[in-house]
Amino acid sequence: MLEILYTNNHDLFREIEIGKDHIESQPIPSELEPYKEWLLNYFRKLETRIQDNFYLLSLEEDDIFSEIYSWTLQVTKELRVLNSEFLTPLYRYNKFDNLCLKLLKWLHDQHLQSKDCIFALSHGDFAITAHRKLLIYALPSSSRQDILHLPLFFHEYGHYLFSYHEQEMIELIADVQKKLQEEIVVPFQENNARSQHEIEKNKIIIETWYSWMEELFCDAIGLHIGGISYLHTFSLYLRTNGNSAFYYPEEALAKSSHPVSWLRVIFLVERAKKLGFVEDAQKILIDWENIAGLLGINQNYHGYYRQSYKPYITKALDDMLEEANPISFRDYICNIDNFNPKHNNFIELANWAWQKYFSDVESFIEEEKQIIEHYKMDL
Amino acid sequence: MLSIQKFYRNQNLISSVNNLLVYYKLKHKQIDSRIEEDKISIDKKSVIDFLKSLEILVESIENNSTKPLTGTDERMRSFAKKFVAAKRKKNKFRSFLFNNDISELEKLILTEELLSSEKVLESLKELNTLLEEESSLNFREITGEI
């Protein structure tokens, strides 16, 4: 066992050294320097662990071999995860990332909760990996050059705010789950197969709402920060996802982490109307109804959502929003007729983009190119 | 996203349990583990906090398995269910932790002179076994398999 553990720890040590050399030689913009430093520190931490393992191995105490094996396993797994998830953002960097990097740095700087966050960009569909103060945002390569897509970052940032205020969020969600329980669980049920199925289904519904609440909260954050630009982007991005944007079969609902997009639109539209975007929100709702009509789909959530849930879900979302206290588009939009990239006001940029897109697509495309070019040169 | 978060939470906890195991096993033999006492205090707290959260969920499942587990994420729900299932595997999980209320182990961990006892160390070892099973699942979700 001693030899096996020595050999594997030596190999891991070599792998760590190679990883550090690669990171140090990678050219990156200043925005990614904190991320590079974080990665190097991570590798140093693993290096220390291996050195500790060597010390423990030198004691030749059989009864701690299982713990040394466990630590060796941990370093092995963490190195693999580093390689598959955390090194890519550094290696994939190119100048088209600059606009997104600037936007995210700006967004983090506007909030006390994230001023000292370390972040990077990766590829994939829009998503975020939040590990304490480390945030990795993913987006499709083409979206880096599509300003209309950028408000989706506001939703992803919501996940970070959720994790930052996790304890308060958990309490608010638990209240919703309690209300759901009062509403859908029948106190006395018969002891037959049908009742057992109902009990099991209700249990899954209530548990499913934990992650659904987080997603609806992130949508509310997106709208609160991005204003109507967020709703336009959300609708544009998701409405061509086919049937799955409008309907999940019951078994898919049971395993879902996100509510059906149509339901998310319904919640967003109601919130957008309260913020004064009555006309735009109503149009988006009708757009979704039209697509649903085309697909021959009616609203059916198999009990996972009923109209009667709405008041306490909306109230909890309001409370969650108040707890997170994100910036509001209202404080950032001064002049969206002419966007000045030098101001780096990305809420203004997102809303300018949609306004320009609706009024004159051709000139929007032209100006969008110039803005992206500006940021390509600017980091 | 969830897989990576779950993976790191488990890794931190496994590391805390390992520290406690090595520290007390070697302390018992009067060998220096080079693990600082401050670190051990932090690790003890992490393990106790985790056990407290687990205890609430396990009790809820054992009292009424059809009752929804509210105010908790999928990671803790899933781990609590695995823990309850493990308690039934008497030939694999035989330690004090899997045969008593979780709160009993918490008390023992908080009592310095009992921490190095066989029943605490065995319990922590089996807790790590379960955590590592979970961690390997998350790991495969993140990286895939060769």
Chai-1 contact restraints between the chains, C-beta under 6 A:
chainA,res_idxA,chainB,res_idxB,connection_type,confidence,min_distance_angstrom,max_distance_angstrom,comment,restraint_id
A,D63,B,K25,contact,1.0,0.0,6.0,A-B,restraint_1
A,I64,B,V22,contact,1.0,0.0,6.0,A-B,restraint_2
A,I64,B,K25,contact,1.0,0.0,6.0,A-B,restraint_3
A,E67,B,N18,contact,1.0,0.0,6.0,A-B,restraint_4
A,E67,B,L21,contact,1.0,0.0,6.0,A-B,restraint_5
A,E67,B,V22,contact,1.0,0.0,6.0,A-B,restraint_6
A,S70,B,N18,contact,1.0,0.0,6.0,A-B,restraint_7
A,W71,B,N18,contact,1.0,0.0,6.0,A-B,restraint_8
A,Q74,B,Q11,contact,1.0,0.0,6.0,A-B,restraint_9
A,K77,B,F139,contact,1.0,0.0,6.0,A-B,restraint_10
A,R80,B,T143,contact,1.0,0.0,6.0,A-B,restraint_11
A,V81,B,I142,contact,1.0,0.0,6.0,A-B,restraint_12
A,S84,B,T143,contact,1.0,0.0,6.0,A-B,restraint_13
A,A127,B,M1,contact,1.0,0.0,6.0,A-B,restraint_14
A,T129,B,M1,contact,1.0,0.0,6.0,A-B,restraint_15
A,T129,B,I4,contact,1.0,0.0,6.0,A-B,restraint_16
A,H131,B,Y8,contact,1.0,0.0,6.0,A-B,restraint_17
A,I170,B,G71,contact,1.0,0.0,6.0,A-B,restraint_18
A,A174,B,T70,contact,1.0,0.0,6.0,A-B,restraint_19
A,A174,B,G71,contact,1.0,0.0,6.0,A-B,restraint_20
A,Q177,B,T70,contact,1.0,0.0,6.0,A-B,restraint_21
A,I199,B,T66,contact,1.0,0.0,6.0,A-B,restraint_22
A,K203,B,T66,contact,1.0,0.0,6.0,A-B,restraint_23
A,K203,B,P68,contact,1.0,0.0,6.0,A-B,restraint_24
A,I206,B,P68,contact,1.0,0.0,6.0,A-B,restraint_25
A,E207,B,P68,contact,1.0,0.0,6.0,A-B,restraint_26
